[in-house]
Amino acid sequence: MTSDDETATGAVFARMYDLDLQDDPGDVDLYLALAARVDGPVLELAAGSGRVAIPLALAGHLVTAVDLDPAMLARAAAAAHDAGLDPGAVQLVEADLVDLRLPSAGTHGLGFIALNSIMLLAGRDAQRAAFQTLAVHLAPGGIAVVDAWLPDAEDLARFDGRMILEWVRADPDSGDLVTKTGSAQHDAATATIELTSFFEIAAQGEPPRRWVRRDRLRLVGADELTGFATDAGLRIEVVAGGYDLAPLVAGSDRVVIVATRD
């Protein structure tokens, strides 16, 4: 059972997630274009607060948005309502994507895991299972997409535990100022990054309230992702270095895998 304190903390972190992504990463147009290529509903795994799912629904697609975090899904529900979407345009499902099997398996035209969410899974087996989940939910000819960050040596060298100011922004929900600082620690032995994020929230001149979030990212490269896709029975269509689907090249800071189910 979730305590009131855990519920309140989850709601704060869901708000902070949206504030963190105030600057658009630029991936929504890619998913809109891919969804327009296929028939059938759309499945988003690790959908968060609906950042991508809601624009897809507004474009007329039936979307199932899956996430393990009830606070994220609550924000997605509120955002869908605020956007004027009909009930049912976005079906919100609280579930672990790793072993997910929905009644709609085998019918989806597009399934995807956006913006580094694959890196939040605990290890290689969970990441491989996420591709299996996408594959079993796609209809024949359906498209699977997974997107992951590729930090370079300079990035990893900075992940030594030092504190870095990331941003100061106004929270649109409260009007308070939010300061985000963070610390990252890279562990080469496990190919992981331990992230600690500090959010300090306060009106100007008032003492702040501090919230601390810890995440563990498992780094994953293009070759490993293509292997997971192939193991799941998917056929690789594109291994891209960005959301414009230009080819992956040396120095690309992102990999976008686009694969299809035969």
PyMOL commands that set and color helices and strands:
alter all, ss='L'
color gray80, all
select helices_A, chain A and resi 4-20+28-37+53-58+70-82+97-99+117-120+124-137+153-158+222-231
alter helices_A, ss='H'
color red, helices_A
select strands_A, chain A and resi 42-45+63-67+90-94+108-113+138-149+160-170+177-187+192-202+209-218+234-240+254-261
alter strands_A, ss='S'
color yellow, strands_A
deselect
rebuild
show_as cartoon
